[in-house]
Amino acid sequence: MSERAEPRAPADHTSSTGRAAGWAAIALSVIIWAGYLVLARGVARQELSPAEIGALRFVPAALLFAPVWLRWGLKPARIRWRDAIIVGGAGGFGLVGFLAAGLAFAPAADGGVLTPATMPLFVAILARLLLGERFGALRRLGFGLILLGAIVIAGRELAVGGNGAWRGHLLLLCAALSWAAYTLAYRISGMTPAEGAAIIALWAGIGFVIWLAAEGFPLAGHGWRFIGFHILAQGVLTGFVATLAFHFALARLGTTRCAALAALVPGLAALGAWLALGEPVGPVRLAGLLLASAGVVLASGALRRGGG
């Protein structure tokens, strides 16, 4: 998040084949993330609790990442417990728990902007407060647009009286704050991408199973076809495939390009919610989406000279 240059990428970072593979990987991640927001909104207001959503996402992912974490258990020996707890707890359990709970109150279009768009804003705030980082004018403008977009979306409900969606907005912002805490902890922990992804899946999987047990394992009341669909959609695609694809893209495109592509998530989530759930976007929410998406592009640093 600082203005210093990023480390040089691997050799295939500049090759046309490597870049094409990177663009394909980040596109796959963005599509899966947007689809997950729509799916989580649909099931949150119908069949599944936040504990069930989290367990279906992370338990299958933890099993698929087993070849990684079985080598070291709950964490690699060189990683501090504090960092492992923040990465595993905030990056998985906190993020998805708050997100799923928030989408029970707020529309998927709002979740598509408030959580992914405010993630870089919270990362910047924490980095400034805890690490003393400074940001250029263009990136500060981006953070301002993100904040303005969030205010437009959340303020709309307050202005018209709302239907309790403000509670969902607060939970969605807590999800973004959890991800920001994970990002900084991961950054200073020394974990590899595979280790970070495996710790998130393992720790979150354990946390959601405990939560699910406290609820009496309500998943047992659903049919196997229903459970199998969500294991595939949430556990395999979102928890495992999207995570691997995102880290693959990071190695070939760099963090700034990948962060800029995340600006597509709000629009895709809003489109998906309109098509699949019948949720109208409306001019005010659309304005908030556009403001926050533009802010993400600027805040990512993708437009600064030599960025990417």
N, C-alpha and C positions, 0 to 999 in steps of 0.2 A: 504493500500500500504506500510505500514511500516513493520519493521522486528519484531515488538512485536507480541505476540501470539494473536490469535483471540479469541473472547468470546466463551465459551463453548456452543455447539449446544444443541437443545432440546433432550429429552430422546430418541426419535426414530432415532436420528442422527446415532447411532451406531448399530441399529437393522438391520437385513438383509432385512426385509420388507421395512423399511424406506429408506435404501440405494437403493434398487431396484426401488422403486417409484421415488427417486431422480434422478437416472440415466435415467429412462424413461422420466422424465420431462425435463431434460436438453437436451436429445436427440431430443425431440419434439421441443424445443426452437431453437436449432441449425438448424434443418431441415427447420423450418419455416423462420428463418432469412436468410438462404442461398437462399431459394426459393423467398423470397421478393426481394433480390438483383437482381436476374435474371428477375423477373417480372417487377421491377422498370426500369431496363435497357430496356426491351422490349417495355414498354409503353412510356418511355421517348423519345424514338427515333421514335415513331409512333403516338399514339393517345392523350396522356395525358400530360398536363403541370405539373410543380412542384406543383403549387397550387392545381390542381385537385388530384394529387397523395396524397398530404398531407391531404386534406379534406376527401378523401375516407378512409384513414387510421385512422384518429383521431376522426372524428365526430361520426361514429358508436361506436368506443371504448369509447368515452365520454358518450354516451347514456348508454352503458352497465355498466360503472362505476358510473352511476347516484346515485345508493343507497349509495355510499360512499360520493361523494362530495355534495349531497343535504343536508347532515347533517351540513355542515359548509360553503357552498358557494364557493368563489374563493380560500379560503385557511382556514385551521384550525386557530383558534384565537391565539394559542400559537406560530405559525410559523411567522417569520419575513417576511415582504413584499419582502425584497431583496432576501431571499432564495427562496421564492415562484416564483418570477419572473425568477430567474436563472434556477430553476428546470423546471418550466413549459415552459419557452422560449427556453432555450438551449437544454434541454433534449428531447423535442419533435419538436417544430417549427424549431429550428436551425438545429438539426440533420437531419431531413427528408427533409427540404427545401434544404440544401446544398447537401445532398446525391442525391436527385432526379435531381437537376440541374447538378451535376457532371456527373451523368450517361447518360445525354444527349450528352456528349462529349467523355467520356471514356468507355472502355469495362467493362462489368459486372465483369470479372475476376479481373480487377484492383480495382474496387470498393470493391470486396470481400476481398482484402488484405489491401488496403490503409486505409480504414475506420476502420474496426474492429481490425486490427492488430496494428494500431498506436494509438488507444484509450488508452491502458495502458501506452504507451510512453508519451503521453500528460498528462495523469493523474500524472505520476511520475514527470514530469517537473514542473507542477503546485504545486504538493505537496511539492517538494523540495524548490521551490521559495517562496510559501506562508505559508507553515506549517513547513519548516525546516526539513523534513523527510530525513532519510538516508536509503540506500539500500545496501544489501550484494553484494559480487562479482558476484555470480551466476545470480542474478537478473539484475545487471548492464550489464552483458554479454548478457542477453536476450534483454534488451533495445537496445543494440548495433546491435544485429541481426535484430530486427524489423526495425531499421533505415536503415540498409544495404539492407534489402529486399525492402523497399520502394524506396530507391535510384535506385536499379536494375530495378524495374518496371517503375518508372517515367523516369529514365535516358534512358531507351530503346527508348522511343518516341523521346527524344531530339537527341539521337545519329543517328537515321535513318531519322531525318527530321520531323517525326510525321505527324499527320493530325489534329492538334489542340487538341489532347487528353490531353496535358499539362494543359489546362484550366480546364478540368474535374478533373485532379489530384489535382489541388489547391483547388477546391471546395470540393472534397472528404476529403482532409486534414482539411478543415474548419469544415466539419461535425464531424470529430473525435475530434477536439478541442472543439466544442460545447458540445459533450458528456462528455469530460473530465471536463469542467466547471460545468456541471450538477452533475457529480459524486461527486466532492468535496463539492458543495453546499448541495446536499442531505445528504452527510456524516455528515456535521456539523449542519444540520437543526433540527434534532430530529424527522423527519417524520417517520412514519411506512411505510413498503413496500406498503401497500394498498393506503395510502395517497399519496406517491410519484407517484405511477402509475396513480392514479386518477387525480392528478394535471397536470401531463404531458398530459394526454388525453384531459382534459378540456381546459387547456390554449392553447395547440396546435390546438385543434379543433376550438376554437374561432379565433385564428390567421389565420388559413388557410381559414376559411369562409370569413373573412374580405378580404384576398388576392383574393379569388375567386370572391367576389362581385366586387372588383376593375377591374377584368377581364371581368365582365358582365355575370358571371355564365355560362361559356361555357359547363359545364357538361350537361346542358339542351339539348344540341344538340346530345347527345349520347343516344342510345336505352336503355330501362330499363333492358334488359338482360345483356348488357355490364356493366351498372352501378351496377347491382346486383352481378355480378361475382366479381367485384373489392371491393364491400362492404364486401363480404364474405372473399375474399383472403387477403385484406389489413386491413380492419377494425376489423373483427371478429378474424381472425387467427393471424395476426401479431400484431395488436394493443391491442387485449384483451387476446387471448389464450396464445400467446408466453410470454406476460408479466407476467401473472399469473403463468405459468409453470416455468418461470425462478426464480421467487421469492419462489415458492414451492421447487425448487431444491436447492436454497441457504440455506434454513432452514434445509435440510437433508444432503447435501454434503459439505457445506462450500464454501466460496468465491474462494479459490485457485483452488479447483477441477473444479468448474464451469468456472472459467476464462481459465483454461487449455483446457476444452472442446470447448471453443470458437475458438480455433485454427483450428477446423474442418471447420469453416465457409468459409474461403478462398478457400480451395480445393473443397468443395461441390458447391460453387457458380461458380467456374471455370468449373467444370464438367457439371453443369446445363446449363451454358451459351453455352458450346460446343454442348450439346445435343439438347437444345431447340432453340438456336439462331444461331448456326453454327459459333460461335466465336472460332478461334483456340487459343490454349494456347501457344504453342511454347516453346523451351528450355529456352530462357531467362526469359520469364514470369514465367515459372515453377520454375526456380531457385529462383526467387524473392518470389514466394509463399511459397516454402519450407523454405527459410531463415526466413521469417516473422513468419511462423507458429511455427517453432522451437523457435524463440524468444519469442512468446507469452507464450509458455509452461514454459520457463525459467523465464520470467518476472513475471508470475503469482505466483511464489513461490511454485508451486505444487511439485517440486522435492526436496525441502529442507527437511531436517529431521523433521518429525512430521508435515509437512505442510499439509493443507487440511482442 
